[in-house]
Amino acid sequence: MPMVRIMEKAEHFLEHFFNPKSIAIVGATNNPLKMNFRIMQNLINLDFQGPVYPVNPREEKILGIRAFASLRDILEPVDLVVSAVPASKTMEIVRDCDEIGVKHLVIITGGFSEGGEEGQKLHEEIAAFIKEKGIRVLGPNTLSPINTRNRLAISFNPIKKMRNGGISFAFQSGFYEPKINWILSHMGINKILDMGNKMDIHEVDTLRYLYNDPDTKVIAMHIESLKGNGRDFFSLLKSASKEKPTIILKAGKTPAGSRAAVSHTGSLSRENDVIFDSMIKQASAIRAQNLDDFFDLAKAFEFLPLPHGNRLAIITLSGGEGVMATDACELNGLKLASLSNDTYQKINKIFPPWEIPLNPFDAGVCMEFHLSDLFLFFQTLTAIPQDENVDATIMQMPPQNLFDMFLRSPNGPQDMMASLKEHFVQWLISVKGYGKPFALWCTAMDSREMELVERLEAGSVPVFHSSERAIKALSAMWQYAYRTRQGRSQIR
């Protein structure tokens, strides 16, 4: 079976979009004030593994690379063409692709099916031509593809770094594009595809490819409307979600939202949302309710192992936060773990001079009495996630002033704060070794805390903006784990 899956992947036409042997950029420019400038710059700066051919009749070289007046002037084979010229000139590029034998084209420009009567006419003309000639088209009105393994990124933003991982995103919009550096630095990304107006390539093609892609461990799809066959999509979704967590963000679910989708992509979202939601559940996929939810879920499923149960331990720095986290726990189908007597004996030594509940555990009040030895304090807390009655743990981030106070200590070395932060980061990362989900939530939301968040997420420890968002993500993981395990037991 795995051999068949790999063969399917090798034969899928999207391989040429994600792993092109060479790329031509039509509309490349030396002008840094034009958005197209970034497309070439990213490929060069990221060291894309393959030749790049800039096409611009008014330039001899672009970013030091020989430019060509047209696609027809490139004598070497071209595997993928990225067209960034105005809509009115796109048909000419499509014909040039056919003339030189290029079968894979990305159309970045908008103004087609969403561009009024003339745009719709042009959309239909190109769609008929590519169907006749066997040319596969991504877009129009799109950016991407992105593949972190071969350093490929088609983007208007200067990409700073790529962190390789197992999440593959598919979008029907470029709303993610302003967030691209956050996505690529905070999550482990495998591939990203923006389907745009879906003139040709649609959600069924994309899901089939990602399902069969061995490098994709988690699938996250944003959909405004179904362009491919609905039965095929849900049948494929049912198969994919059994093997890979598959997260779906369906926009255009209200009548007003559906009408807004028309002006955006030129395609009306006609699906009944109640039926769509029911089919998502039947397929054992995970539905995200909003954009925050979408990225929270993707991060959780990428970084964390699936929980074996729904027993949650909460470590908080504020009693009030503990109450809100407890409410969220119960409202989202999780339950507070009952910690063992053995755990009580281990953490009792960091209690304040009175008894406090074990779960949620108020580490804030305990910390006040152990500021002289926070290293031992943090290490003692590891008894909670290790407890046999705990399936998952969430913890509130310590406030920055906890580290600042060491700088004011007359006897403390100036690098004490940095040392303590590093120790704290490494301690948190080490908790992953217990094989259970472990996540944090923010306290201050200031720039210094965000720096710490970036370091933690670089170590695959997810940090959420609130305890409620952390709990919602863990609840979704538990529900997915429960459904898929039930499904396997029924098959047996």
Secondary structure, 3 states (H helix, E strand, C coil): CHHHHHHHHHHCCCHHHHCCCCEEEECCCCCCCCCHHHHHHHHHHCCCCCCEEEECCCCCEECCEECECCHHHCCCCCCEEEECCCHHHHHHHHHHHHHHCCCEEEECCCCCCCCHHHHHHHHHHHHHHHHHHCCEEECCCCCCCEECCCCEECCCCCCCCCCEEEEEEEECCCCCHHHHHHHHHHCCEEEEEECCCCCCCCHHHHHHHHHHCCCCCEEEEEECCCCCCHHHHHHHHHHHHHHCCEEEEECCCCHHHHHHHHHHHCCCCCCCHHHHHHHHHHCCCEEECCHHHHHHHHHHHHHCCCCCCCEEEEEECCHHHHHHHHHHHHHCCCEECCCCHHHHHHHHHHCCCCCCCCCCEEHHHHHCCCHHHHHHHHHHHCHHHHCCCCCEEEEECCCCHHHHCCCCCCCCCCCHHHHHHHHHHHHHHHHHHHCCCEEEECCCCCHHHHHHHHHHHHCCCCEECCHHHHHHHHHHHHHHHHHHHHHHHHHC
